[in-house]
Amino acid sequence: MKKVIVGATLALCGTLIDCVIIISASIYCSTLNSWVGSKLWYAVFGANHYGNETNLSLNLGVPFVLGTVLLLCGIVLLTIEYFNKKQ
């Protein structure tokens, strides 16, 4: 039962982190004038800069990856506990 609570908490925290980052990046996208690639992912991760270019992204790549890792760990724990209960 403890693994279910831990897995659900990790999955919920990862989901909240990722959703907040995606929502904030989508709101910020309307102010971007220049970007490389997808506007949303540029706002989250940014891109390489050359010369005197200013950094217009939010630089939230590390927290986004951390949220994704938390989500995946929670799902793995819930899946393992689900299949252990059936045996």
C-alpha positions as CSV (number, residue, x, y, z in Angstrom):
1,M,0.0,0.0,0.0
2,K,2.9,2.4,0.7
3,K,4.2,1.9,-2.8
4,V,0.9,2.9,-4.3
5,I,0.8,6.1,-2.2
6,V,4.4,6.9,-3.2
7,G,3.8,6.1,-6.8
8,A,0.7,8.2,-7.0
9,T,2.4,11.1,-5.2
10,L,5.3,11.0,-7.6
11,A,3.1,10.8,-10.7
12,L,0.9,13.7,-9.4
13,C,3.9,15.9,-8.7
14,G,5.5,15.2,-12.1
15,T,2.2,15.9,-13.8
16,L,1.7,19.2,-12.0
17,I,5.3,20.3,-12.7
18,D,5.0,19.5,-16.4
19,C,1.6,21.0,-16.8
20,V,2.6,24.3,-15.1
21,I,5.7,24.6,-17.3
22,I,3.7,23.9,-20.5
23,I,1.0,26.4,-19.5
24,S,3.5,29.1,-18.6
25,A,5.4,28.5,-21.8
26,S,2.3,28.7,-23.9
27,I,1.3,32.0,-22.3
28,Y,4.9,33.3,-22.8
29,C,4.9,32.2,-26.5
30,S,2.7,35.1,-27.5
31,T,5.5,37.6,-26.6
32,L,8.2,35.8,-28.6
33,N,9.4,37.6,-31.7
34,S,12.2,35.3,-32.9
35,W,12.7,31.6,-32.2
36,V,14.2,28.4,-33.6
37,G,12.0,25.4,-34.2
38,S,8.8,25.0,-32.4
39,K,7.7,28.1,-30.5
40,L,6.5,26.2,-27.4
41,W,9.6,24.0,-27.0
42,Y,11.9,27.0,-27.7
43,A,10.2,28.8,-24.8
44,V,10.8,25.8,-22.5
45,F,14.2,24.6,-23.5
46,G,15.8,27.5,-25.5
47,A,18.4,27.1,-28.2
48,N,22.1,27.7,-28.8
49,H,23.0,31.4,-29.1
50,Y,25.5,32.9,-31.5
51,G,27.2,36.2,-30.9
52,N,25.2,38.9,-29.1
53,E,21.8,37.3,-29.3
54,T,19.7,37.6,-26.2
55,N,18.2,34.7,-24.5
56,L,14.4,34.9,-25.0
57,S,13.4,31.5,-23.6
58,L,12.3,30.6,-20.1
59,N,15.1,28.1,-19.6
60,L,12.8,25.6,-17.9
61,G,14.3,22.5,-19.5
62,V,15.8,21.0,-16.3
63,P,12.6,21.3,-14.2
64,F,10.6,19.9,-17.2
65,V,12.9,16.9,-17.5
66,L,12.7,16.4,-13.7
67,G,8.9,16.5,-13.8
68,T,8.9,14.0,-16.6
69,V,11.3,11.7,-14.6
70,L,9.1,12.0,-11.5
71,L,6.0,11.1,-13.6
72,L,7.6,8.1,-15.2
73,C,8.9,6.8,-11.8
74,G,5.5,7.1,-10.3
75,I,3.9,5.2,-13.2
76,V,6.6,2.5,-13.0
77,L,5.9,2.1,-9.2
78,L,2.2,2.0,-9.8
79,T,2.6,-0.6,-12.5
80,I,4.9,-2.8,-10.5
81,E,2.5,-2.7,-7.5
82,Y,-0.5,-3.4,-9.7
83,F,1.1,-6.6,-11.1
84,N,2.4,-7.7,-7.7
85,K,-1.1,-7.5,-6.2
86,K,-2.4,-9.9,-8.9
87,Q,0.0,-12.7,-7.9
